[in-house]
Structure formats: structure tokens, C-alpha cells
Amino acid sequence: MKLIFAIINNDDSHSVQSALTKNGFQATKLASSGGFLLSGNTTFMICSEDENVDAILETIKEHSHKRRQFVPNAASYGTGTYTDFPVEVMVGGATVFVTNIERFEKV
């Protein structure tokens, strides 16, 4: 048995949740935020039998899209002043952790 932690951009959260549900996978949805961009994410916790992990990962992959976004960047040039220059970064997609579960119960 596996526990999957999938961190998804909020823009893709609804699509991922709908696809997981449609494919018969149950997930617990948690609000989270990233440390780099401080933007909103959704973390899904999914407990699954080992043989379903690849199907779950494929579902997440199909519905989590990377995109380019401009974000402000405070850069110091040794003068002690800070200037905001927008920087293009890749956001979205999914960060997924799969761990072994010793015991799982629904009570």
C-alpha cells in the first residue's frame, strides 16, 4: 500500500480532483503554499494499492500543466537598493511523493 502526496498548482486543482474522482480514486485535499513563489497550491493525499499508483500518477500528469509566469524579483546590485524586475519562471505541473504505508484504516 502506498501514500501519494501530490502538490498541485491551484489553477489545476479542480481538474485533478475531478479526474481522480472520475477514475475511482479518493483523495484528501489540503491547502498549501510554496516557499519560493509563496503562491497557493493544493496538496492531495491519496492512499492506494500498489498496482494503482501508475494510473494515479498518469491522471495527475494529464491534468497538471506547466506554464510560464512573470513574478517580481527583488535584486540587489551591491548598492543597497532593491529594484523589482519581473522574472519569467515555470509554474504548475506537479510535485509527487510516493511512500510506503504500513497500515491504513477508515474508521
RARA-V177941 format. One record per pair of residues at least 12 apart in sequence whose C-alpha atoms are under 6 Angstrom apart, sorted by sequence separation. I is the first residue (numbers start at 1). J is the second residue. If there is no record, write none. Layout:
<<I/J> <I/J>>
This chain:
<<30/42> <72/84> <73/85> <30/43> <72/85> <73/86> <29/43> <72/86> <29/44> <71/86> <28/44> <70/86> <71/87> <27/44> <28/45> <70/87> <27/45> <70/88> <27/46> <69/88> <69/89> <68/89> <68/90> <67/90> <67/91> <66/91> <66/92> <65/92> <66/93> <65/93> <64/93> <10/40> <10/41> <9/41> <10/42> <8/41> <8/42> <7/42> <7/43> <6/43> <6/44> <5/44> <5/45> <4/45> <4/46> <3/46> <3/47> <16/60> <2/47> <2/48> <1/48> <16/63> <1/49> <1/50> <12/64> <9/92> <8/94> <7/94> <7/95> <6/95> <6/96> <5/96> <5/97> <4/97> <4/98> <3/98> <3/99> <2/99> <2/100> <2/101> <1/101>>
